[in-house]
Amino acid sequence: MSGVVALSIDRISQALKDFVPDAYQGSDEYLDIITWNLRFFNDLDPERVRIVRQIFEELNADIFVLQEVAEGSLDGIADELTQRGAGFYETIYGLSGGDIRVAFLYDTEWVRATTEPEELFADDSPTVQVGRVRKPVFPRYPLHTRFVALSAPGSPEPPFDFHLVGVHLKSQRDSRRGHRSEEQRTAAARLLAEWLQNEAVDEDVIIAGDWNASPFQSEWEVLRNLEAAGQLRFANWNHDREGSHFFSSGYSSRLDFIAVTSQVEGVERLQDRSKVINWNLLLENGVSQSLREQLRSKISDHLPVLTRFYFTDRDRDEEIVEPPSESVEFPGVAVPGSVKIVAAKVNPAGPEAGNETVTLLNLSPDTVDLSGWGIRDSRDRQHTIEDLTVPGGETVQVVLKARTAQLVNRGGSISLVDDRGDEVHSVTYTRQQASKQGWSIAF
């Protein structure tokens, strides 16, 4: 460990104190769950262990759902966190995955495991056909146990019981080498959906981890269908434009996210859904690229993703702003859900730059001003809409300018965001849908 890197670690420690939002600082009243892929983590490098322990202490979650950890590698961290007064942490490790297992690190001061941990689907060893061979659906089986989140001392609120499932699904690395991997993730999504519908009916379930594909990709269709039926919070729960994994090229995407069943108490009133803790982005100013790469390789190429759950209305009502009812009229302002993406010309005839279009429909009876809104592509590039209104019940076609959002022909997502940058609607399309040149895709 060189002196310059050691100096940067002190910078990380200080930066974390200022970067974690006040709303997400550790509290007695809320359940904080963080999922984080630690990238081949073991306890062989004392300096790396110290750094990770420091980050855990700053983030101070009630439960960490971790991926790519060696068995036993978190035990020393749990002991030190307890010695430092940061909590009373215990560990649970999955049985599959070798040196890169799924694990839980949880603070027994606020949460308790109430059942023995198990790996879902391990007894069945499910496989799926990929080309000419059958492959395992899960390289690491989902880790599952039931927890109870304890109320703060003196609180009249009852404890909260829930299932927690930690996942680390099939990586896309094989796809980048020319081998298909989406079949394994598609099969995993189907099995998780069946488990939710058959084994966890009317139960509170939280699924967190590294899903290894954006929430809007085609393999998650069965889960998005559950979301459409009001049974699950999935794609609309996670901000696809908020990258949690950084590729060596600098491109980022959201691979780590959290899904919850609609039965979870307080799900309608969550403070900020799921939030990527982009702590190492602080290092971009005034720190050399080589040093950033050292830190990225030393710690992880993934970022922690946090969701805070709270289950009481007491003393919080004045801070919670409910979305307006669809029956409320705001002249010139879009009622949530009133503007949708209904079509897109992804593969225009002739040059694509400046000829791709997205068609929007205003479902409300009122004219909506879209000035300042934007169309974002799968890589977070944005076309900003200027001086455009859409009358009630009518459609408008947005032409994407060159060097803004680009609708790639191999499949992707299209998002409509408002003038504050908040996602209003999002759709996905496949390579097959985009293959017909000059045709528009209907959503």
N, C-alpha and C positions, 0 to 999 in steps of 0.2 A: 504494500500500500504506500504510494508515494505521498510526499508531504502536500502536494497541491491537491490531491484528491481528499486527503484528510481535512484540509481547510474547507473544501466544498461541503463536506458532511456537516460541519458546523453551520454553514450557510443553509443547508436543507433544514436542520433543526430549527433555526430561527425563522426561516420562511414558513414552515408549517404552522407556526403559532399564529401568523397573520393571514394565512391563506384559507384554512378551514373556516367556512362561513360561521358567523356567530350562531345562526339558527341550527347549526349542526354540531356545536360544541357539546361535549358529553353532558348528560343530564339524568336526573333521577326519574323523570316523568315519561321518558320516551324509550322506545325500542329502536336502536340503531343497528342495522345490518349492513355490513360491507362485504362485497365479493371482490376478490383480487387474485389474479394469476401471478404467482411469485417467480415463475420461470426457473425451473430446475433448482429449487431451493433445498439446501441441506445445511447441516451445522458444521461443515468442515472448514469454513472460512470465518474465523471469529469476528473480523471487522464487518463482514456483510451481515452476520447475525446481529451485531450491535446496531447497525444502521436500521435494519428491519424492525428490531425491537423498539427503537426510538420512534419510528413512524407509527407503529401500533399504539404506542403510548400517546402520541399526539392525536391520532384519530379517535382513540378511546371508544371503539364500538362495543356494543353488548355482545355481538356475534360477528366473527370474521368467517366467511366461507372462502376457503383458500384452495388453489389448484397448483399442481406441479410441486408438491412438497414431499420430501422423503419421510418415511415413517420415523417418528420420534424426534424429528428436527425442530419441532415447535416446543418441546417439553421444557428446554432450558429457558426459552423466551417467556413461557407461561410462568415459570418459577420466578424469574427476575421481575416481571410485571407485578407479581404479587408482593415481592420484597420491596419494590419501590412505591407501593401503595396505589398502584394504578388499577387495581381490581383483583379478583380472585379467579384467575383464569384456569380452565381445564381444556384438554385437547381430545379430539376424536379423529381417528384416521380411517379412511376407506381401506379395504382389503386388496383391491385391484389397482393396477397402474404401476407397480414396481416402485421406482424412485420418484415417480411423478403422480402422487395420489391426490385425491380430494380430501380435505380435512376441515374440521370445525375448530375454532379457537373461541371460547365463550367465557363470559364473566359470570361466575356463579353467584355473585352478589345480586344480580338482577335477573338471570335466567337459569333455569335448571332443566337438564335433560330428564324426561319422564319415562322414556322407553329405551331399551337397548338399541344401539345403532344397527342398521342393516344396509345392505346394498340392494336396491331395487333391481329386479329382473335377473339377478345373478343365477338363481336356480334354473332359469329357463335358457340361459346363454343364447339369446336371440341373434340370428344372423340375417343378412339380406344379400340378394344377388347383385353383384356389381360387375358388369361385363360378363366374363366367363367364369368368375369365381364367386364363392360366397364368403362374405366378410362379417366379422362381429359388428353388431350395431353400436355397441358401447366399448371404446378402448379402455374406459374406466367406468364402472357402473355408478349410477347416481347414489350418493350417500344420503341416507334418510334417518331421521329420528324425530320424536315429538319433544317440543320444549314448552315450558310455561314461563311467561314473562311476569315477574313479580311486580306488584304495585309499590310505589314509594311508601315509606313508613308513615302511617297515619292517614293514607289516602283511602277514601271510600270505594275506589274503583277495584273491581275484582281482578284476579290474575287473568292473563290472556294465554290460552292454550292454542298451539298451532303446530302443524307439520312443517319441517324444514327439509328441503331437498337441495343438495349441492350437486351441480353438474359440471362436467368438462367433456363436451361432445367432440365428435371427430373433427380433426384439424383440416383446414383447407390446403395444407402444404402439399398433399398428394395431388390436389387439383392443379396446383401450379406446376407440378411435374408431368402433367398430362394424364393423371389418373383421376377418376371421378370419386368424389367423397360426399356429394350432396345426398346420395341415396341413403347413406348411413345416418345422416342428420335427419332426413325425412322420416326414416323408420323410427328414430329416437323420438321425434316429435309425436308420431302416431302412438307409440307405446306410452309416453308421458300423458297424452290426452286420454287414452283409455284408462290409465291408472287414476287420473283425476275423476273420471266419470264413473268408474266401477268400484274403486277401492277407497276413495276419499270423498264420497258424496256428502254434500252439506258440511264439509270440514273446512277449516281455515288452513290454507296451504301457501307457503312461500317457496318459490323455486329460484335459486340464485346460482350464478356461476359464469363460466366461459362457454358460451354457446357456439363460438367459432363461425358465426355468420350473422350478418345484420338482421335485426328483427323483421325487416320487410322482405327478406329473400324468400324464394318460392318454397323452400323446405319447411317453412313454418306455417303453411296455409291451414293445416288442421288446428293449430293453436289460435290463429287469427279468426277462424270460424267460431271457436269457443268464445273469443272476445266479442264477436258480432252477436252471439247469442246471450251475452251478458254474464257468462260464467267465469271469465278470466280477464285479467288486465295484463296485456302483453305488448303488442307493437305500439299502441298509443300511449303506453305507460313509459316507454323508454325513448329518449330523444336520439333518433338515428343519426342526426347531424353532429352529435357530441361524441367524438372519437375516444375510445378507451384503449385502443391498441395501436402502436406505432410500428409500421414496417420500416425496413432499413432505408427505403426510398424517401421516407418522410411522410408518405401517405398514411392517413389514419382512418379507422373505421370503428364502429361500435360493435364489438364482439362480446362484451361482458355486460350482462344486464339481469334484471330481477323481474319475475312474473309473480302475480298473486291472484288467488281466486277471489271472485267478487264477494264471497262470504266474509272475508277478513274485516273484522270490526273496524270502523273508522276509515275504510279505504276511500270513501268519498271525500274525506277531509284531510287527506295527507298533505303535509306542508308543501312539498316540492317534488313529489314523485321520486324518481331516482336521479342522483347527481354524481357526475364524474368528478372525483377529487384530483384536479389537474395540477398537483403540487409541483411536479418537476417542470412545468411550463414556466415557472418563476425563474428558472435558470437560463432562460433564453436570452435575457438581457445582461450583457456584461460578462458572459461566460463563453469560453471558446467552444467551437463545435466538437473538438476532440475531447474536451473535458465532459461535455454533455453526453457523448457517446460512451465514455468510461462509466459515467454514473448510470446510464441506461442499461448497460450490460452488467453493472455491479448489482443493481437493484432489480429492475424488471422492465420489459418493454410494454407492460400493461399498466394501467392506472386503476386505483381503487374506485369502485362504484358504490355509492352509499344511498340507501333509502331509510328515511326515518318514519316509523309508524307511531302514531299516538292514538289513544283510545278514550279520551275524555274531552268534553266540551268546556269543562270548567276553566275559567280564567283565560280562555283562548278565543272565545267567540268574536271579540272585537278585532282580532288579528286575522281572522279567516274570512276571505271574500268569496262568496258563492257566485258562480257564473249566473248571469241573468237567465230567467226563464225564456223559452222560445216565444212565449206569448207577449213578451215585453218588446216594444218598438223603440228603436233608437235611430232617428232619421240620419241617414248617411253613414251609419256605423253597422258593421256586420254583427248580427247575433251569432254566438258560437254555433258552428255547424251549418251555417246557412250557405256557405260558398264551398263548392266541391270541385275537384278535378274529375271531369267526365270523359275526356279523350286526349290523345297526344299523337302528333305525327313525329315518330321517333326516327324513321328512316325515309326522309323525303327523296323524291326523284331529283337528280342533279346534286349540286353541292349541298352539304348538310349545314355548314356554318351559316347562320342567319336565316335558315329556312325551316328549322324545327319549330313546332308549335305545341302549345298546351291549351286545351279548351276548358274554360271554367263555367259552371252553372250556378246562378244565384237562386237558391230555393225559396228565399223569402219574398214577400210581396213588395219590399222596399228597395229602392236604388241603393247600391253599396259603392262607396268610393274605395277603389283598390290602390290608389296612389301610395307609393312607398312600400307596398307589399312585394313579395319576391317568389320566384320559382327556384328551387334548389335541386341539384342532381345528387346522385349517389355519393359523389366526392365532395359535397358541401359547397360546390361552386354555385353562385347565385346570379340570376337575372333579376334586376330590380324594375318593378313596374312603375311607369311614370304617367300621370295625368290620364287615368282610366277609371271609368265608372261602368257598372253593369246594372241595368234596370232589373226590377223584380221579375223573377220567373224566366229570365233570358240568359243566353250564353254569350261569352266573349272569348275571342281567340287571342292568346298572347304569343307573339313571335319572339323567340329567344335570340338575342343579339349574339353575334360572334364573340368568342372569348369570354362568355359568361357561363351560364349553365349549359351542359352538353348531355344529350340523351344518347348514351352509347348503345350500339345495336346488339350487344351481347347480353342485354338484360340489366335491369337496375331499378332504382326508385326515383319518384318525382314527388317533391314536397311543396306545398303552398304554405308560405309563412306570412304573417301579418306585418304591419309596420314596426312592431316591437321585436320582430324576430321569432315570435312564438309560432309553433307549427299549428296550422289550421286543418290541413288534410294531407294525406299521403297515400300514394298508390305504388304498386310494383308492376313490372312487366317482364316477360321472359324473352330469351333469344329467339324463340320460335315466333312469338308475337311480332317482334321487330324485323323479321326476315322479309316481309312483303314490302318492297320499296314503293313509296308513294301512298301507302295506305295509312289511315289513322287507327290507333288502338282505342277501343271503347272500354271504359272502366265502370 
